Amino acid sequence: MKKRITDVIAWSRVLSEEEYILAVNNDIENKKEVYIKIDPYLNDENHEFICIYSSHKNQIGNKASTKNINGNICIKTEINKKGRVVYKKI
């Protein structure tokens, strides 16, 4: 029997020096809180990103500040079960 992937898959896209963060929670039973690594050449600690899309509508407009976690610039977000989010730097 194949085991289902239950991790969050996250990636970024840079368009005209503007970074977008996209993430998908593959867990169909549990929400996840994750740190997503972002481009350190475009972002420093304490920059802000805003959620511009979420499958959980109440999350749209939430802000996430960048943090330095073990030398990596990251944002922290929570993604509902089967959820999707998109963040944009503000």
N, CA, C and O atoms as a GROMACS GRO file, in nm:
protein
  360
    1MET      N    1   0.084  -0.118   0.000
    1MET     CA    2   0.000   0.000   0.000
    1MET      C    3   0.089   0.125   0.000
    1MET      O    4   0.184   0.133   0.078
    2LYS      N    5   0.058   0.220  -0.086
    2LYS     CA    6   0.134   0.344  -0.094
    2LYS      C    7   0.094   0.438   0.019
    2LYS      O    8  -0.023   0.449   0.054
    3LYS      N    9   0.196   0.504   0.074
    3LYS     CA   10   0.170   0.600   0.181
    3LYS      C   11   0.149   0.738   0.120
    3LYS      O   12   0.220   0.778   0.028
    4ARG      N   13   0.052   0.809   0.171
    4ARG     CA   14   0.016   0.942   0.123
    4ARG      C   15   0.115   1.047   0.174
    4ARG      O   16   0.158   1.041   0.290
    5ILE      N   17   0.152   1.143   0.090
    5ILE     CA   18   0.236   1.255   0.130
    5ILE      C   19   0.151   1.350   0.214
    5ILE      O   20   0.042   1.390   0.172
    6THR      N   21   0.202   1.385   0.333
    6THR     CA   22   0.126   1.474   0.421
    6THR      C   23   0.203   1.601   0.454
    6THR      O   24   0.164   1.675   0.545
    7ASP      N   25   0.310   1.628   0.382
    7ASP     CA   26   0.392   1.747   0.406
    7ASP      C   27   0.335   1.868   0.334
    7ASP      O   28   0.248   1.858   0.248
    8VAL      N   29   0.388   1.984   0.372
    8VAL     CA   30   0.360   2.108   0.301
    8VAL      C   31   0.466   2.124   0.193
    8VAL      O   32   0.585   2.109   0.220
    9ILE      N   33   0.424   2.154   0.073
    9ILE     CA   34   0.516   2.184  -0.036
    9ILE      C   35   0.507   2.334  -0.061
    9ILE      O   36   0.400   2.388  -0.085
   10ALA      N   37   0.623   2.400  -0.054
   10ALA     CA   38   0.627   2.545  -0.071
   10ALA      C   39   0.737   2.582  -0.169
   10ALA      O   40   0.839   2.515  -0.178
   11TRP      N   41   0.714   2.690  -0.243
   11TRP     CA   42   0.812   2.739  -0.338
   11TRP      C   43   0.790   2.888  -0.359
   11TRP      O   44   0.687   2.943  -0.319
   12SER      N   45   0.887   2.952  -0.422
   12SER     CA   46   0.870   3.094  -0.449
   12SER      C   47   0.894   3.121  -0.596
   12SER      O   48   0.960   3.044  -0.666
   13ARG      N   49   0.840   3.232  -0.641
   13ARG     CA   50   0.861   3.280  -0.777
   13ARG      C   51   0.895   3.427  -0.768
   13ARG      O   52   0.830   3.504  -0.696
   14VAL      N   53   0.998   3.465  -0.842
   14VAL     CA   54   1.039   3.605  -0.846
   14VAL      C   55   1.000   3.660  -0.981
   14VAL      O   56   1.043   3.610  -1.085
   15LEU      N   57   0.918   3.765  -0.980
   15LEU     CA   58   0.872   3.831  -1.101
   15LEU      C   59   0.908   3.978  -1.090
   15LEU      O   60   0.853   4.048  -1.006
   16SER      N   61   0.999   4.025  -1.174
   16SER     CA   62   1.043   4.165  -1.172
   16SER      C   63   1.087   4.208  -1.031
   16SER      O   64   1.044   4.312  -0.981
   17GLU      N   65   1.171   4.128  -0.970
   17GLU     CA   66   1.226   4.152  -0.837
   17GLU      C   67   1.123   4.151  -0.725
   17GLU      O   68   1.149   4.200  -0.615
   18GLU      N   69   1.005   4.096  -0.753
   18GLU     CA   70   0.899   4.082  -0.653
   18GLU      C   71   0.880   3.933  -0.626
   18GLU      O   72   0.855   3.856  -0.719
   19GLU      N   73   0.893   3.893  -0.500
   19GLU     CA   74   0.885   3.751  -0.467
   19GLU      C   75   0.745   3.714  -0.420
   19GLU      O   76   0.684   3.783  -0.338
   20TYR      N   77   0.695   3.602  -0.472
   20TYR     CA   78   0.569   3.544  -0.430
   20TYR      C   79   0.598   3.408  -0.368
   20TYR      O   80   0.680   3.332  -0.421
   21ILE      N   81   0.533   3.378  -0.257
   21ILE     CA   82   0.550   3.251  -0.188
   21ILE      C   83   0.420   3.173  -0.204
   21ILE      O   84   0.312   3.224  -0.174
   22LEU      N   85   0.431   3.050  -0.251
   22LEU     CA   86   0.315   2.964  -0.269
   22LEU      C   87   0.335   2.839  -0.185
   22LEU      O   88   0.447   2.787  -0.177
   23ALA      N   89   0.229   2.789  -0.123
   23ALA     CA   90   0.241   2.669  -0.040
   23ALA      C   91   0.111   2.589  -0.044
   23ALA      O   92   0.002   2.645  -0.050
   24VAL      N   93   0.127   2.456  -0.040
   24VAL     CA   94   0.014   2.364  -0.043
   24VAL      C   95   0.032   2.264   0.071
   24VAL      O   96   0.138   2.203   0.085
   25ASN      N   97  -0.073   2.248   0.152
   25ASN     CA   98  -0.072   2.147   0.257
   25ASN      C   99  -0.136   2.020   0.201
   25ASN      O  100  -0.254   2.019   0.167
   26ASN      N  101  -0.057   1.914   0.190
   26ASN     CA  102  -0.106   1.788   0.135
   26ASN      C  103  -0.175   1.699   0.238
   26ASN      O  104  -0.226   1.592   0.205
   27ASP      N  105  -0.175   1.743   0.362
   27ASP     CA  106  -0.239   1.666   0.469
   27ASP      C  107  -0.390   1.690   0.462
   27ASP      O  108  -0.435   1.804   0.470
   28ILE      N  109  -0.467   1.585   0.447
   28ILE     CA  110  -0.612   1.600   0.435
   28ILE      C  111  -0.684   1.598   0.570
   28ILE      O  112  -0.805   1.614   0.577
   29GLU      N  113  -0.605   1.578   0.680
   29GLU     CA  114  -0.667   1.570   0.812
   29GLU      C  115  -0.621   1.677   0.910
   29GLU      O  116  -0.691   1.706   1.007
   30ASN      N  117  -0.504   1.737   0.887
   30ASN     CA  118  -0.446   1.828   0.986
   30ASN      C  119  -0.395   1.957   0.924
   30ASN      O  120  -0.340   1.957   0.814
   31LYS      N  121  -0.416   2.069   0.996
   31LYS     CA  122  -0.353   2.193   0.953
   31LYS      C  123  -0.208   2.189   0.997
   31LYS      O  124  -0.173   2.115   1.089
   32LYS      N  125  -0.124   2.268   0.931
   32LYS     CA  126   0.020   2.268   0.959
   32LYS      C  127   0.069   2.410   0.978
   32LYS      O  128   0.024   2.503   0.911
   33GLU      N  129   0.162   2.426   1.072
   33GLU     CA  130   0.231   2.552   1.091
   33GLU      C  131   0.375   2.530   1.045
   33GLU      O  132   0.443   2.441   1.094
   34VAL      N  133   0.420   2.611   0.949
   34VAL     CA  134   0.551   2.587   0.889
   34VAL      C  135   0.630   2.718   0.873
   34VAL      O  136   0.573   2.827   0.868
   35TYR      N  137   0.761   2.703   0.865
   35TYR     CA  138   0.850   2.811   0.825
   35TYR      C  139   0.887   2.785   0.680
   35TYR      O  140   0.928   2.674   0.645
   36ILE      N  141   0.872   2.886   0.595
   36ILE     CA  142   0.904   2.873   0.453
   36ILE      C  143   1.026   2.960   0.424
   36ILE      O  144   1.025   3.081   0.447
   37LYS      N  145   1.130   2.898   0.372
   37LYS     CA  146   1.252   2.970   0.339
   37LYS      C  147   1.229   3.057   0.215
   37LYS      O  148   1.168   3.013   0.118
   38ILE      N  149   1.278   3.182   0.222
   38ILE     CA  150   1.261   3.274   0.110
   38ILE      C  151   1.397   3.324   0.063
   38ILE      O  152   1.499   3.298   0.126
   39ASP      N  153   1.399   3.396  -0.047
   39ASP     CA  154   1.523   3.441  -0.110
   39ASP      C  155   1.597   3.542  -0.022
   39ASP      O  156   1.545   3.650   0.004
   40PRO      N  157   1.718   3.506   0.026
   40PRO     CA  158   1.792   3.598   0.114
   40PRO      C  159   1.853   3.717   0.041
   40PRO      O  160   1.893   3.814   0.104
   41TYR      N  161   1.860   3.710  -0.092
   41TYR     CA  162   1.914   3.822  -0.170
   41TYR      C  163   1.810   3.932  -0.191
   41TYR      O  164   1.846   4.047  -0.218
   42LEU      N  165   1.684   3.898  -0.180
   42LEU     CA  166   1.576   3.995  -0.197
   42LEU      C  167   1.514   4.038  -0.065
   42LEU      O  168   1.441   4.138  -0.060
   43ASN      N  169   1.541   3.965   0.041
   43ASN     CA  170   1.474   3.988   0.169
   43ASN      C  171   1.572   3.987   0.284
   43ASN      O  172   1.670   3.912   0.285
   44ASP      N  173   1.545   4.072   0.382
   44ASP     CA  174   1.618   4.075   0.507
   44ASP      C  175   1.522   4.039   0.619
   44ASP      O  176   1.402   4.022   0.598
   45GLU      N  177   1.577   4.028   0.738
   45GLU     CA  178   1.495   4.004   0.854
   45GLU      C  179   1.400   4.123   0.875
   45GLU      O  180   1.437   4.237   0.851
   46ASN      N  181   1.279   4.095   0.920
   46ASN     CA  182   1.175   4.193   0.952
   46ASN      C  183   1.109   4.258   0.829
   46ASN      O  184   1.043   4.360   0.843
   47HIS      N  185   1.125   4.201   0.711
   47HIS     CA  186   1.042   4.243   0.598
   47HIS      C  187   0.904   4.181   0.617
   47HIS      O  188   0.890   4.083   0.690
   48GLU      N  189   0.803   4.238   0.551
   48GLU     CA  190   0.668   4.184   0.566
   48GLU      C  191   0.612   4.130   0.436
   48GLU      O  192   0.635   4.186   0.328
   49PHE      N  193   0.540   4.021   0.449
   49PHE     CA  194   0.465   3.961   0.339
   49PHE      C  195   0.319   3.963   0.378
   49PHE      O  196   0.286   3.960   0.497
   50ILE      N  197   0.230   3.967   0.279
   50ILE     CA  198   0.086   3.965   0.305
   50ILE      C  199   0.025   3.849   0.227
   50ILE      O  200   0.064   3.820   0.114
   51CYS      N  201  -0.072   3.784   0.289
   51CYS     CA  202  -0.142   3.674   0.223
   51CYS      C  203  -0.242   3.733   0.123
   51CYS      O  204  -0.335   3.803   0.161
   52ILE      N  205  -0.220   3.705  -0.006
   52ILE     CA  206  -0.309   3.759  -0.109
   52ILE      C  207  -0.408   3.654  -0.161
   52ILE      O  208  -0.503   3.687  -0.231
   53TYR      N  209  -0.384   3.525  -0.125
   53TYR     CA  210  -0.479   3.420  -0.159
   53TYR      C  211  -0.468   3.311  -0.053
   53TYR      O  212  -0.359   3.278  -0.007
   54SER      N  213  -0.582   3.257  -0.015
   54SER     CA  214  -0.586   3.141   0.074
   54SER      C  215  -0.714   3.065   0.048
   54SER      O  216  -0.818   3.124   0.021
   55SER      N  217  -0.705   2.933   0.056
   55SER     CA  218  -0.826   2.852   0.045
   55SER      C  219  -0.913   2.871   0.169
   55SER      O  220  -1.031   2.836   0.168
   56HIS      N  221  -0.855   2.925   0.275
   56HIS     CA  222  -0.928   2.962   0.398
   56HIS      C  223  -0.941   3.115   0.396
   56HIS      O  224  -0.848   3.185   0.436
   57LYS      N  225  -1.053   3.165   0.350
   57LYS     CA  226  -1.072   3.308   0.319
   57LYS      C  227  -1.034   3.403   0.434
   57LYS      O  228  -0.991   3.515   0.409
   58ASN      N  229  -1.050   3.359   0.560
   58ASN     CA  230  -1.017   3.446   0.674
   58ASN      C  231  -0.869   3.478   0.684
   58ASN      O  232  -0.831   3.571   0.755
   59GLN      N  233  -0.785   3.403   0.616
   59GLN     CA  234  -0.640   3.424   0.622
   59GLN      C  235  -0.593   3.535   0.527
   59GLN      O  236  -0.485   3.591   0.546
   60ILE      N  237  -0.672   3.566   0.426
   60ILE     CA  238  -0.634   3.670   0.329
   60ILE      C  239  -0.619   3.803   0.401
   60ILE      O  240  -0.707   3.845   0.477
   61GLY      N  241  -0.506   3.869   0.377
   61GLY     CA  242  -0.477   3.995   0.442
   61GLY      C  243  -0.386   3.982   0.564
   61GLY      O  244  -0.333   4.082   0.613
   62ASN      N  245  -0.368   3.860   0.613
   62ASN     CA  246  -0.277   3.839   0.726
   62ASN      C  247  -0.134   3.869   0.684
   62ASN      O  248  -0.096   3.845   0.569
   63LYS      N  249  -0.056   3.922   0.777
   63LYS     CA  250   0.083   3.956   0.748
   63LYS      C  251   0.177   3.857   0.816
   63LYS      O  252   0.145   3.801   0.921
   64ALA      N  253   0.293   3.837   0.755
   64ALA     CA  254   0.397   3.752   0.812
   64ALA      C  255   0.530   3.825   0.798
   64ALA      O  256   0.566   3.869   0.689
   65SER      N  257   0.601   3.839   0.909
   65SER     CA  258   0.732   3.905   0.907
   65SER      C  259   0.840   3.801   0.885
   65SER      O  260   0.830   3.687   0.933
   66THR      N  261   0.945   3.841   0.813
   66THR     CA  262   1.056   3.750   0.791
   66THR      C  263   1.138   3.738   0.919
   66THR      O  264   1.153   3.833   0.996
   67LYS      N  265   1.191   3.617   0.940
   67LYS     CA  266   1.273   3.589   1.057
   67LYS      C  267   1.398   3.515   1.011
   67LYS      O  268   1.397   3.446   0.909
   68ASN      N  269   1.506   3.530   1.086
   68ASN     CA  270   1.628   3.456   1.060
   68ASN      C  271   1.624   3.331   1.147
   68ASN      O  272   1.636   3.340   1.270
   69ILE      N  273   1.610   3.216   1.084
   69ILE     CA  274   1.607   3.088   1.155
   69ILE      C  275   1.730   3.009   1.113
   69ILE      O  276   1.737   2.959   1.001
   70ASN      N  277   1.826   2.999   1.201
   70ASN     CA  278   1.950   2.925   1.174
   70ASN      C  279   2.018   2.970   1.045
   70ASN      O  280   2.066   2.887   0.968
   71GLY      N  281   2.021   3.101   1.022
   71GLY     CA  282   2.088   3.154   0.904
   71GLY      C  283   2.002   3.157   0.779
   71GLY      O  284   2.050   3.198   0.673
   72ASN      N  285   1.877   3.115   0.788
   72ASN     CA  286   1.784   3.117   0.674
   72ASN      C  287   1.676   3.222   0.698
   72ASN      O  288   1.621   3.230   0.808
   73ILE      N  289   1.645   3.302   0.596
   73ILE     CA  290   1.537   3.399   0.606
   73ILE      C  291   1.406   3.324   0.572
   73ILE      O  292   1.394   3.263   0.466
   74CYS      N  293   1.311   3.331   0.665
   74CYS     CA  294   1.187   3.253   0.653
   74CYS      C  295   1.066   3.337   0.692
   74CYS      O  296   1.078   3.437   0.762
   75ILE      N  297   0.949   3.293   0.647
   75ILE     CA  298   0.823   3.342   0.702
   75ILE      C  299   0.752   3.223   0.764
   75ILE      O  300   0.769   3.109   0.722
   76LYS      N  301   0.673   3.251   0.866
   76LYS     CA  302   0.597   3.147   0.935
   76LYS      C  303   0.450   3.162   0.897
   76LYS      O  304   0.396   3.273   0.898
   77THR      N  305   0.387   3.052   0.862
   77THR     CA  306   0.245   3.056   0.829
   77THR      C  307   0.177   2.928   0.873
   77THR      O  308   0.242   2.826   0.896
   78GLU      N  309   0.047   2.935   0.884
   78GLU     CA  310  -0.036   2.820   0.916
   78GLU      C  311  -0.122   2.791   0.793
   78GLU      O  312  -0.181   2.881   0.734
   79ILE      N  313  -0.128   2.664   0.756
   79ILE     CA  314  -0.206   2.626   0.637
   79ILE      C  315  -0.306   2.519   0.679
   79ILE      O  316  -0.268   2.416   0.735
   80ASN      N  317  -0.433   2.544   0.653
   80ASN     CA  318  -0.538   2.448   0.688
   80ASN      C  319  -0.520   2.317   0.614
   80ASN      O  320  -0.450   2.310   0.513
   81LYS      N  321  -0.586   2.213   0.664
   81LYS     CA  322  -0.583   2.084   0.594
   81LYS      C  323  -0.630   2.104   0.451
   81LYS      O  324  -0.728   2.175   0.427
   82LYS      N  325  -0.562   2.043   0.358
   82LYS     CA  326  -0.590   2.055   0.214
   82LYS      C  327  -0.579   2.200   0.166
   82LYS      O  328  -0.633   2.234   0.060
   83GLY      N  329  -0.511   2.286   0.242
   83GLY     CA  330  -0.511   2.428   0.215
   83GLY      C  331  -0.401   2.474   0.120
   83GLY      O  332  -0.304   2.403   0.096
   84ARG      N  333  -0.421   2.596   0.068
   84ARG     CA  334  -0.325   2.661  -0.022
   84ARG      C  335  -0.316   2.808   0.017
   84ARG      O  336  -0.415   2.870   0.055
   85VAL      N  337  -0.193   2.864   0.008
   85VAL     CA  338  -0.174   3.006   0.036
   85VAL      C  339  -0.076   3.066  -0.065
   85VAL      O  340   0.010   2.998  -0.121
   86VAL      N  341  -0.092   3.198  -0.086
   86VAL     CA  342   0.002   3.275  -0.165
   86VAL      C  343   0.032   3.403  -0.088
   86VAL      O  344  -0.059   3.473  -0.046
   87TYR      N  345   0.162   3.432  -0.070
   87TYR     CA  346   0.206   3.554  -0.003
   87TYR      C  347   0.284   3.640  -0.100
   87TYR      O  348   0.351   3.590  -0.190
   88LYS      N  349   0.276   3.772  -0.079
   88LYS     CA  350   0.347   3.869  -0.161
   88LYS      C  351   0.417   3.966  -0.067
   88LYS      O  352   0.362   4.004   0.036
   89LYS      N  353   0.537   4.007  -0.103
   89LYS     CA  354   0.611   4.103  -0.021
   89LYS      C  355   0.544   4.239  -0.029
   89LYS      O  356   0.503   4.283  -0.136
   90ILE      N  357   0.533   4.307   0.086
   90ILE     CA  358   0.475   4.442   0.088
   90ILE      C  359   0.579   4.544   0.131
   90ILE      O  360   0.549   4.663   0.139
   0.00000   0.00000   0.00000
